[in-house]
Amino acid sequence: MLRSPVRPLRHLVLLAALLMPAAAQAAVERVEVTERTPFAEGMSFGEAGAYEMVRGRVHYAVDPDDPANAAIVDVELAPRDGRGLVNFSGDFVMLRPADPAKADSTLLYEVTNRGGIGILGQLNGARATPDLRTAEDAGTGFLMRQGFTLLWSAWNWDVGIAENLQASLPVARQPDGAPIIGKVAYELVPSAEADALDWTGLRAKGYMPAVPDDPEAVLSVRDAPRGQRTTLPRDSWRFETGPDGRPTLIRLEGGFQPGRIYELVFTAQDPVVVGLGLAAVRDILSHAKQQGIAGAPRPDRVLAYGISQSGRFISHMLWQGFHVDEQGRPVFDGAVIHVAGGGKGSFNHRFAQTTRHFSMWEDHIYPTDFHPFAPAPTTNPVTGEQAGLLDRVQGDGPKLVFTNTSAEYWNRAASLIHTTPDGRQDVTPPENVRIYHLSGAQHFVARQRERGTFANCVNPLDHQRAMRAITVALRDWVRDGTAPPPNRHPTIADGTLVTAEAYKRDFPAIPGLRLPDGPLVPARLDNGPRFASAGIADTVPPIWGEPYPVLVPAPDKDGLDLGGIRLPDIEAPLGTHTGWNTRNEAAGAPGATDRWQGSFLPFALTAAKRAEDGDPRLSLAERYGDKAAYLAQVRAAADRSVADGFLLAGEVPDLLGRAEGFWDRMQARDVDSAACAYMFAE
């Protein structure tokens, strides 16, 4: 279609309007700084020097009529100011080199997980806290020594931990101002007998009933995620006030039984415009990238980092096109999507609950795992739809690294990011994507010293060593164009990605060990006719459809996963590290895996003990002979990891020291005890 000529004067006026700073930065209206102070008592972090901590609140305003915001469900029903804009706000905290000349000029933005900060715990070994002040909060200082500017901001409305970063998002209302109501569902899965349970979700606030103590609310129970529901009599349970003064507890006559799945359904009121959280992250990154934030210089590059829920959030941003701002400019140049499995999230629909996600035994009624899964386009065999996670990414797009542990293959359907949805063929990722499997690792580095609700001791493998190397590699890829290591994950073609049945057939027959019933197999959910087009669920809970086939890494003769990054703990093992750990009998559902935890199954010390136990795996004495030979194998494996690009050379001395300590504790432990504390140095 031909356009009529634009007169020169009008052309100049339009150009001037486009160049005005206020127009370019309309999405972030104001950055309110409430605190600015030296970080970690002014300690110096190598060449980057001292750091400053800046804290405050970001105030946003978006145009609901802008096509860039059209994907935000219910944004047109949010209250508007006199300019017709929708306003919202959220906390932020930043750590930056006090001397900008010493900075790397890389902004590393971590998407917060339920308002919390995870990357300092995972990559710096610090305590998990959003209140960043002391040297203890810096941990090893790894990220600071890189010279990164670190930024976090609030995005999700339902953070239930008061000290975590909080966002204030508006409530949607009918055009005439009347409240919007709709059904919501909540799952409760106790691990012990209980008279009352909190129903709001994992560290969440939850929507409240539209009618107090709603007499029409329904509580049901079932014995498996897709089992038959049995409705409990309404007079057998009641809402009770929780610690925050709201009716967040359910008390049931006779109590709740461990391992059973209870489901609460009621009519709620006042849905939050949850999708504005996607805009909040998009807009603070755009603001920081275009002009810097709160005194920090404009960075040369922006990296996003997401762990678990926040990794799924980045995938969701890419899927719905929130990786570019309202002007179509990329808001990040690269991203690490860590332990997100095949999921996206409940991040942009009416009455969305951001903390919920598909797990082996929990939350099969929430829309978090759905096609497309893979970065490259694949065909949904049920609907015929061809789509990829990156369909809205134009050009080369940001450089992306997907990292998953063995736990995500069992508990988060990770195989679907590199197979077709029917589970029959491998899918090659685009050139701007790397997919890595951290073999034998669990969702996070283990901390639990007792078995608790689990059948086995948890998995102590420290895969964060690899994540530090991968993070630096992503920075170099974006900054210098230096390609990171090639993809490293199991595949159907080479036989390292198999069905759960094949896995259980080939896993060593360790006496007394119960293998999991199977991995998480996400179902196709039918949320009703308006869900796909308008984000409104009319069918609550949803109808379960045909599940997506999920595959898992094949085990070797010791039960260690093949096909991924095998760190020295796996190449020179002291036991079998798995990505799964089953619930024990007392916790109920004993064949089901935990959401996050793996297992450590130690090798026998001697051939005699191995024979006595009937263990098919070689003992430590048979494998290594003595500690010196063991440490030599660890050193050789570490050197290979460094050469492959999955371990930083400076990590090797500490790794060897920890390996020696683990060997000594293995030798000193009570071999007939079920205790797990020996795995930890302190």
Buried (B, 14 or more C-beta within 10 A) or exposed (E): EEEEEEEEEEEEEEEEEEEEEEEBBBBBBEBEBEEEEEBBEEBBBEEBBBBBBBBBBBBBBBBBEBEBBEBBBBBBBBEBEEEEBBBBBBBBBBBBBBEEEBBBBBBBBBBBBBBBBBBBBBBBBBEEBBEBBBEEBBBBBBBBBBBBBBBBBBBBBBBBBEEBBBBBBBBBBEEEEEEBBBBBBBBBBBBEEBEBBBBBBBBBBBBBBBBEEBEEBBBBBBBBBEEEBEEBEEEEBBBBEBEEEEBBBBBBEEEBBBBBBBBBBBBBBBBBBBBBBBBBBBBBBBBBBBBBBBEBBEBBBBBBBBBBBBBBBBBBBBBBBBBBBBEEEBBBBBBBBBBBBBBBBBBBBBBBBBBBBBBBBBBBBBBBBBBBBBBBBBBBBEEEEEBBBBBBBEEEBBBBBBBBBBBBBBBBBBBBBBBBBEBEEBBEBBEBBBBBBBBBBBBBBBEBBEBBBBBBBBBBBBBBBBBBBBBBBBBEBBBEEEEBBEBBBBBBEEEBBBBBEBBBEEBBEBEEBBBBBBBBBBBBBBBBEBBEEBBBBBBBBBEBEEBBBBBBBBBBEBBBBBBBBBBBBBBBBBBBBBBBBBBBEEBBBBBBBBBBBBBBBBBBBBEEBBEEBEBEBBBBBBBBEEBEEBBEBBBEBBBBBBEBBBBBEEBBEEBBEBBBEBBEBBEEBEEEEEEBEBBBEE
